[in-house]
Amino acid sequence: MQLEIRPDPAEVGRARRWARSRLAGSGIGADEPLAETLILLVSELVTNAVVHTGCPAVLRLSLPGADAAEEVGVRLEVADRSGRAPVPRCAGDEATGGRGLALVDGLADRWGWSAEGAGKRIWCELDRCGGASDAARASCGGSAVTYDGLAYEAVRAV
């Protein structure tokens, strides 16, 4: 599934609504922590594309079917036409922005980016148990994810 994104800040809300509407047939309940995390990640990656590139972008979601096994996760990708690499920043305590990629790093189970033609693709994945609380995540065999307030460097996939 994909959605074309115009370089307009209003597109961020449209992308969130679109992603929520796609959850219905996926077996992921709208009130599940995984759904909430997914919508936050959509918001962050689409905002980055709209604000920092000024180029159109494409949002892609890969969701499990309603009858998928519990461990199946989701994949989110945002491709844009800007060749500028994503650069995590260290935002100060009073800054109102600059934490997007640190949030992606703290919330996603995996993420990265790759060059694609003249542009790039930024992606992240959430395991089926990945959006759960620390206790629920531990029961799925995973470990709790903590965010210590630091921005992390993206590793470029080759």
FIDO-586679 format. One line per field, with one value per residue: residue in three letters; x, y, z of N, C-alpha, C in turn. Coordinates in pm, 1 decimal. Atoms other than C-alpha are relative to their C-alpha. Example, Ala and Ser with C-alpha at 12.3 -4.5 7.8 and 13.67 -1.06 7.14 Angstrom:
BEGIN
rest	(ALA, SER)
n_px	(89.0, -82.0)
n_py	(-119.0, -119.0)
n_pz	(0.0, -6.0)
ca_px	(1230.0, 1367.0)
ca_py	(-450.0, -106.0)
ca_pz	(780.0, 714.0)
c_px	(90.0, -77.0)
c_py	(120.0, 109.0)
c_pz	(0.0, 73.0)
//
This chain:
BEGIN
rest	(MET, GLN, LEU, GLU, ILE, ARG, PRO, ASP, PRO, ALA, GLU, VAL, GLY, ARG, ALA, ARG, ARG, TRP, ALA, ARG, SER, ARG, LEU, ALA, GLY, SER, GLY, ILE, GLY, ALA, ASP, GLU, PRO, LEU, ALA, GLU, THR, LEU, ILE, LEU, LEU, VAL, SER, GLU, LEU, VAL, THR, ASN, ALA, VAL, VAL, HIS, THR, GLY, CYS, PRO, ALA, VAL, LEU, ARG, LEU, SER, LEU, PRO, GLY, ALA, ASP, ALA, ALA, GLU, GLU, VAL, GLY, VAL, ARG, LEU, GLU, VAL, ALA, ASP, ARG, SER, GLY, ARG, ALA, PRO, VAL, PRO, ARG, CYS, ALA, GLY, ASP, GLU, ALA, THR, GLY, GLY, ARG, GLY, LEU, ALA, LEU, VAL, ASP, GLY, LEU, ALA, ASP, ARG, TRP, GLY, TRP, SER, ALA, GLU, GLY, ALA, GLY, LYS, ARG, ILE, TRP, CYS, GLU, LEU, ASP, ARG, CYS, GLY, GLY, ALA, SER, ASP, ALA, ALA, ARG, ALA, SER, CYS, GLY, GLY, SER, ALA, VAL, THR, TYR, ASP, GLY, LEU, ALA, TYR, GLU, ALA, VAL, ARG, ALA, VAL)
n_px	(84.3, -79.6, 67.8, -81.7, -5.0, -45.1, -87.3, 88.0, 15.4, 132.8, -6.4, -34.1, 128.5, 62.2, -74.4, 41.8, 136.5, -10.1, -60.1, 100.8, 104.5, -54.3, -14.8, 123.1, -6.7, -131.4, -4.5, -56.6, 104.8, -34.9, -38.7, -119.4, -123.0, -67.0, 65.0, -37.7, -140.8, -4.2, 50.7, -103.5, -110.0, 48.8, -4.2, -139.2, -68.4, 63.5, -39.6, -137.8, 0.0, 67.6, -68.3, -142.6, -36.5, 75.8, 28.3, 103.8, -48.2, 92.2, 8.7, 39.6, 22.6, 18.5, 68.2, 42.6, 143.4, 72.4, -22.5, -145.1, -53.6, -27.7, -133.1, -14.4, -6.4, 35.2, -110.3, 36.9, -105.1, 26.2, -98.1, 11.5, -90.5, -115.4, -118.6, -57.5, 8.2, 60.3, -102.8, 52.9, -52.6, 9.0, 84.5, -9.8, 119.4, 104.3, 28.2, 132.8, -15.7, -131.2, -3.4, 70.6, -74.6, -25.5, 124.2, 4.1, -98.4, 45.7, 127.5, -0.9, -87.6, -108.1, 21.7, -116.1, 30.7, -84.3, 14.8, 90.1, -5.6, -44.7, 56.1, -30.0, 110.0, -20.0, 91.7, -7.4, 81.2, 47.8, 42.6, 138.4, -3.5, -86.1, 66.4, 61.0, -63.4, -121.0, 36.9, 51.7, -111.9, -80.2, 72.3, -11.9, -136.3, -85.5, -43.8, 58.1, -76.5, -2.3, -56.1, -74.3, -7.0, -107.2, 27.6, -86.7, -31.7, 59.6, -96.3, 42.2, 3.1, -67.3)
n_py	(-117.3, -121.5, -128.7, -109.4, -111.6, -128.5, -71.0, -92.4, 49.1, 58.6, 140.0, 85.1, 45.8, 89.3, 126.6, 70.9, 51.4, 108.8, 115.9, 54.8, 67.9, 125.3, 96.0, 75.6, 136.3, 58.3, 75.3, -87.9, -87.1, -142.2, -40.0, 74.5, -79.9, 9.1, -95.8, -134.5, -19.1, -11.0, -132.0, -96.8, 13.3, -59.9, -144.9, -45.9, 16.1, -87.1, -137.2, -19.5, -11.9, -123.8, -118.8, -8.5, 19.5, -84.2, 82.5, 101.7, 125.1, 112.0, 76.2, 138.9, 82.6, 143.3, 45.1, 140.5, 22.5, 22.1, 136.4, 23.3, 46.2, -108.0, -58.9, -80.9, -141.3, -99.2, -75.2, -132.9, -61.2, -128.7, -26.4, -136.0, -29.0, -75.1, 81.3, -33.1, 108.7, -36.8, -33.3, -16.2, -116.5, -0.8, -115.2, -49.6, 17.7, -96.7, 6.6, 52.7, 98.7, 61.9, 129.2, 99.1, 123.1, 63.6, 72.4, 117.5, 94.7, 53.3, 70.8, 106.2, 113.9, -17.1, -109.0, -37.6, -73.5, 33.7, -85.5, 58.9, -92.0, -132.7, -24.3, 97.4, 69.9, 21.8, 106.0, 54.8, 119.2, 29.1, 137.8, 6.5, -32.5, -116.6, -118.4, 33.4, -51.5, 73.8, 130.9, 81.4, 27.6, 104.3, 125.7, 42.6, 44.0, -113.1, -77.5, -132.8, -105.2, -124.1, -112.8, -75.1, -141.0, -26.9, 23.1, 104.3, -11.8, 101.9, 83.4, 5.3, 133.9, 0.4)
n_pz	(0.0, 0.4, 5.1, 51.8, -95.3, 55.0, -95.0, -71.1, -137.6, -21.9, 41.1, -114.5, -55.0, 98.3, -5.6, -122.8, 21.4, 97.5, -66.4, -92.4, 76.9, 51.5, -109.6, -19.8, 50.2, -25.2, -125.3, -103.0, -51.2, -2.3, -135.2, -40.1, -3.2, 129.7, 89.5, -44.3, 37.0, 145.2, 39.7, -38.3, 95.4, 124.8, -19.9, -2.7, 128.1, 99.7, -35.4, 47.1, 145.8, 39.5, -52.1, 31.1, 139.9, 91.8, 118.3, -20.2, -57.6, 3.5, -124.1, 23.9, -119.1, 15.4, -121.2, 6.8, 18.6, -125.4, -47.8, -9.1, -128.1, -96.3, 8.5, 120.7, -33.5, 100.8, 58.4, 44.3, 82.2, 62.3, 106.2, 53.2, 111.5, -48.3, -24.6, -130.8, -97.7, -127.7, -97.9, -135.7, -71.3, -145.3, -31.6, -136.5, -82.8, 35.4, 143.6, 34.2, 105.4, 5.8, -69.9, 80.9, 24.2, -129.7, -31.2, 87.8, -51.9, -127.6, 9.4, 100.7, -27.3, 96.0, 95.1, 77.8, 122.4, 113.8, 117.7, 99.4, 113.6, -43.2, -132.3, -105.8, -65.6, -143.0, -37.2, -135.4, -21.5, -135.0, -18.7, -48.9, -142.3, -14.1, -49.6, -127.8, -121.1, -35.8, -53.8, 109.6, 90.1, -63.4, 12.8, 139.6, 21.0, 31.7, -114.7, -5.7, 65.7, -74.8, 73.2, -100.6, 34.9, 95.1, 141.2, 51.7, 142.1, 87.1, 70.8, 139.0, 58.9, 130.2)
ca_px	(0.0, 129.3, 29.4, 169.3, 274.9, 294.7, 559.2, 299.7, 287.0, -87.7, 11.7, 137.3, -216.5, -345.0, -69.3, -165.4, -534.4, -444.4, -223.5, -495.5, -749.3, -517.5, -493.7, -854.2, -784.9, -441.9, -536.0, -378.2, -634.4, -642.7, -597.5, -299.0, 37.7, 176.9, -78.6, 0.1, 373.4, 319.8, 117.4, 387.3, 655.1, 445.3, 415.9, 790.1, 910.8, 654.3, 728.0, 1098.8, 1028.8, 794.4, 993.7, 1351.0, 1331.0, 1061.6, 1006.7, 712.6, 743.3, 581.5, 469.3, 453.2, 312.5, 347.0, 98.2, 11.0, -325.3, -592.5, -514.4, -133.9, 70.2, 136.4, 505.3, 448.1, 539.2, 496.4, 728.0, 704.7, 899.5, 916.7, 1090.6, 1165.6, 1356.5, 1612.3, 1963.4, 2031.3, 2106.6, 1903.0, 2107.4, 2009.1, 2049.7, 2110.3, 1823.4, 1857.1, 1609.3, 1418.7, 1420.7, 1080.2, 1217.0, 1514.0, 1415.5, 1245.3, 1518.8, 1600.5, 1233.3, 1248.0, 1562.0, 1404.3, 1068.8, 1144.9, 1290.8, 1501.9, 1550.8, 1784.2, 1805.0, 1943.3, 2006.4, 1746.5, 1815.8, 1850.4, 1667.2, 1651.4, 1430.7, 1404.9, 1248.3, 1164.4, 1015.8, 811.8, 783.4, 432.7, 527.7, 745.2, 483.6, 388.3, 460.3, 789.2, 615.5, 431.0, 746.1, 937.8, 661.7, 709.5, 1074.2, 1207.2, 1374.1, 1243.4, 1352.2, 1462.2, 1549.0, 1820.3, 1772.4, 2061.8, 2035.1, 2178.9, 2352.5, 2174.3, 2360.3, 2345.2, 2237.4, 2446.5)
ca_py	(0.0, 345.6, 710.0, 996.9, 1287.9, 1649.2, 1879.6, 2043.6, 2020.3, 1939.5, 1607.2, 1479.3, 1462.6, 1305.0, 1040.4, 956.9, 922.7, 705.8, 478.2, 442.9, 348.6, 71.8, -90.9, -216.0, -525.1, -597.9, -762.5, -471.8, -298.4, 81.7, 97.2, -142.0, 6.7, -118.2, 93.6, 400.6, 354.4, 303.0, 625.8, 818.9, 680.9, 773.1, 1123.7, 1158.4, 1020.7, 1207.4, 1529.6, 1485.8, 1435.2, 1733.7, 1978.6, 1890.8, 1806.6, 2023.7, 1735.8, 1502.3, 1167.9, 825.6, 657.9, 278.2, 42.6, -332.8, -470.5, -828.8, -970.5, -1017.8, -1391.0, -1345.3, -1508.5, -1300.6, -1247.1, -1078.9, -712.4, -397.9, -205.2, 164.4, 339.1, 698.9, 759.5, 1111.2, 1276.0, 1450.4, 1308.4, 1467.0, 1200.7, 1196.0, 1359.6, 1296.6, 1602.8, 1653.5, 1879.5, 2096.5, 2081.3, 2387.7, 2295.9, 2234.8, 2007.1, 1794.1, 1471.7, 1286.8, 1039.8, 981.7, 887.7, 655.3, 495.8, 453.3, 318.9, 106.4, -241.2, -171.6, 129.1, 264.7, 440.1, 384.0, 590.3, 535.8, 694.5, 1069.0, 1037.0, 809.6, 567.8, 577.2, 270.2, 125.5, -198.8, -287.5, -645.2, -759.5, -731.8, -426.4, -163.9, -331.4, -219.9, -327.3, -612.2, -733.0, -704.1, -917.5, -1180.8, -1192.1, -1283.0, -934.2, -683.1, -349.3, -51.8, 252.5, 594.1, 777.3, 1113.2, 1077.5, 1109.1, 815.4, 805.5, 623.8, 335.8, 354.7, 29.5, -63.0)
ca_pz	(0.0, -75.4, -51.5, -254.9, -29.6, -147.0, 7.3, 233.4, 616.3, 597.2, 440.4, 776.8, 917.4, 596.4, 617.7, 979.2, 885.1, 585.6, 796.7, 1064.1, 797.3, 673.5, 1016.8, 1004.8, 792.0, 934.1, 1261.6, 1451.7, 1670.6, 1654.2, 2032.6, 2043.1, 2142.7, 1809.5, 1620.6, 1829.0, 1770.2, 1397.6, 1368.0, 1557.5, 1323.8, 1018.1, 1157.8, 1219.9, 886.7, 676.9, 869.0, 796.2, 425.8, 402.7, 616.0, 524.8, 154.2, -2.0, -247.2, -305.6, -128.0, -119.8, 204.4, 191.0, 454.2, 470.2, 722.6, 813.7, 709.6, 975.4, 995.5, 1017.0, 1290.3, 1601.4, 1526.4, 1187.4, 1202.3, 1000.3, 770.4, 696.8, 420.4, 305.0, -28.0, -149.3, -433.4, -214.4, -211.2, 129.9, 388.2, 708.6, 983.5, 1346.0, 1565.2, 1933.6, 2033.6, 2341.5, 2628.4, 2505.2, 2133.5, 1975.6, 1704.0, 1611.3, 1787.6, 1501.4, 1411.7, 1778.8, 1827.7, 1529.1, 1670.8, 2012.7, 1893.1, 1587.1, 1615.8, 1307.1, 1083.0, 821.1, 490.1, 143.5, -165.5, -434.9, -772.6, -714.5, -380.9, -78.5, 111.7, 491.0, 645.6, 984.2, 1108.9, 1414.3, 1531.4, 1620.8, 1987.3, 1922.2, 2002.5, 2328.2, 2681.4, 2837.7, 3024.3, 2713.6, 2503.1, 2753.0, 2734.2, 2355.1, 2403.0, 2336.1, 2557.7, 2670.7, 2463.7, 2652.7, 2519.1, 2706.4, 2535.4, 2290.7, 1915.3, 1725.4, 1389.3, 1110.5, 952.8, 577.6, 417.6, 116.7)
c_px	(88.8, -87.1, 99.0, -12.0, 50.1, 89.8, -76.5, -19.2, -136.8, -2.7, 30.4, -127.5, -70.4, 68.2, -38.4, -138.7, 1.0, 55.0, -99.4, -106.2, 47.7, 14.1, -120.1, 11.0, 128.1, 6.1, 64.5, -110.4, 46.7, 47.0, 121.5, 121.2, 75.2, -58.2, 39.5, 144.0, 13.4, -43.6, 101.7, 117.4, -38.0, 12.7, 142.6, 66.0, -61.5, 33.8, 140.7, 3.9, -57.9, 81.3, 142.4, 36.5, -69.7, -36.2, -121.1, 63.7, -106.9, 10.8, -47.6, -14.7, -12.7, -54.6, -36.2, -148.8, -64.6, 25.4, 148.4, 39.3, 37.5, 134.2, 21.5, -5.7, -43.6, 126.9, -56.3, 117.5, -47.3, 113.2, -22.7, 105.7, 122.0, 115.8, 65.3, -23.4, -72.0, 109.6, -65.0, 65.2, -10.3, -76.7, 18.1, -132.4, -115.4, -38.9, -137.5, 5.6, 136.4, 11.0, -58.5, 74.9, 38.0, -124.5, -11.5, 95.5, -48.0, -124.5, 0.6, 91.4, 121.5, -32.7, 128.5, -42.2, 93.8, -25.8, -89.2, -7.9, 58.3, -47.4, 43.9, -127.7, 39.5, -106.1, 13.4, -95.0, -35.1, -38.7, -139.6, -8.0, 76.7, -66.2, -61.3, 72.0, 123.5, -32.8, -48.6, 112.5, 85.9, -69.3, 4.8, 141.4, 94.9, 46.0, -63.4, 91.2, -6.1, 66.0, 67.5, 20.5, 110.3, -49.2, 101.6, 25.7, -67.3, 113.3, -51.7, 8.5, 61.7, -72.4)
c_py	(123.6, 123.2, 103.6, 118.2, 124.4, 69.1, 111.6, -55.0, -61.9, -148.6, -93.9, -55.5, -96.2, -136.7, -80.1, -61.0, -118.5, -126.5, -64.0, -79.2, -134.6, -106.2, -93.9, -145.6, -73.1, -89.8, 78.5, 95.2, 143.9, 45.9, -77.9, 93.2, -2.5, 101.6, 142.7, 31.9, 18.7, 139.4, 108.4, -5.2, 55.2, 150.9, 53.4, -8.3, 86.8, 145.9, 28.6, 19.8, 133.7, 123.0, 13.3, -17.1, 96.3, -72.5, -89.2, -127.5, -107.7, -73.0, -139.6, -72.0, -144.9, -49.8, -147.0, -6.5, -31.3, -139.2, -33.6, -47.2, 119.6, 68.8, 87.1, 147.7, 89.4, 69.2, 129.2, 55.5, 136.1, 24.4, 141.9, 21.6, 80.2, -95.6, 27.8, -113.7, 47.8, 21.9, 17.5, 120.2, -23.2, 125.6, 38.4, -15.9, 90.1, -5.0, -61.5, -102.1, -64.8, -134.7, -114.5, -129.7, -70.7, -77.0, -126.6, -106.2, -66.1, -86.3, -117.5, -113.9, 1.8, 121.0, 29.4, 81.8, -46.3, 100.4, -73.7, 96.2, 133.2, 31.6, -103.7, -63.0, -17.2, -101.4, -31.9, -117.6, -11.6, -146.7, 0.7, 34.3, 129.0, 123.0, -21.4, 66.8, -83.3, -140.6, -91.7, -36.7, -112.1, -135.9, -53.3, -46.7, 112.1, 69.5, 137.5, 99.6, 123.6, 105.6, 89.1, 146.2, 34.4, -22.5, -101.5, 22.3, -113.0, -78.0, -15.4, -142.1, 6.6, -89.4)
c_pz	(0.0, -15.9, -50.7, 95.4, -73.2, 102.3, 71.6, 141.9, 30.4, -36.9, 116.7, 62.9, -93.3, 1.5, 124.6, -18.4, -95.8, 66.6, 98.0, -75.5, -52.9, 109.1, 11.5, -45.4, 33.2, 122.2, 112.0, 43.1, 10.1, 137.1, 52.7, 4.7, -133.6, -98.3, 36.3, -38.4, -150.5, -45.4, 37.3, -98.4, -137.6, 9.4, -7.8, -137.2, -109.6, 29.5, -48.7, -151.0, -44.1, 39.1, -53.5, -147.1, -95.1, -129.1, 27.7, 55.3, -17.7, 133.3, -35.8, 133.7, -42.2, 132.4, -14.2, -32.6, 133.8, 57.0, 14.4, 138.7, 86.8, -21.8, -124.6, 37.1, -113.8, -48.8, -56.4, -78.7, -47.8, -99.1, -49.6, -106.5, 41.9, 27.7, 134.0, 98.3, 125.8, 104.0, 136.6, 68.4, 149.9, 37.4, 146.6, 73.9, -41.4, -147.0, -24.4, -112.2, 9.4, 68.4, -82.4, -20.0, 129.8, 45.1, -83.9, 53.0, 129.6, -9.5, -96.9, 43.2, -91.5, -85.4, -72.9, -120.7, -109.6, -111.9, -99.0, -117.5, 46.6, 141.5, 101.1, 51.2, 146.3, 42.1, 148.7, 9.2, 147.1, 4.0, 58.7, 147.8, 24.8, 55.1, 136.9, 116.3, 30.9, 49.8, -112.4, -95.9, 57.8, -14.1, -142.7, -30.6, -34.3, 125.4, -6.1, -68.8, 86.2, -85.3, 102.0, -36.8, -99.4, -142.0, -50.8, -147.0, -75.7, -65.5, -141.9, -50.5, -138.2, -94.9)
//
